Amino acid sequence: MELEAYKAELAREILMSNSRQLLDKVKMVLHSESSTNVNVVKEDCEEYKPRTKTEVLSDLREACEEARLIREGKAKGISAEDLLNEL
């Protein structure tokens, strides 16, 4: 469920982009990832712990507050390019 929400958020960011160069980079990364079928095992992986309803609601409140501040110009958002660089 969390992965689906993350994919939807990423898709929205990509769809909002007006940069052909950025979209070409995304496409290139996606194609290179699908062509290399490598199984990586992380030694530092933490065991999955389901989040509580309170934690999810708290995160949603934070996200809504951050979005409101960005819309009001009181905070600066992250660009789609920076988001992709973080990935």
C-alpha positions, 0 to 999 in steps of 0.5 A: 500500500505504501509503495503504491502511494509512493508510485502515485506521488512519483507519477504526479511529479513526472506528469507535472514536469514540462521539461523534455530533458528531465522526462528523457532522463526518467525514461532512460533510468526506467529502461536501464533498471528494467534491462538489468535484472539484478537481485540485491540483498541489503544487509542493513534491511529492517524488518517490516513493521506495519504503521499504525493508523495514528502514524499514518494520520500524523504523516498525512497532517504533516504533508498537508501542512507542508503543501499549504506552506509551499502554496502560501510561499512560506516554504520552498518545495523540491523540484522534480529534478532534485527528487529524481536525483535523490532516487 
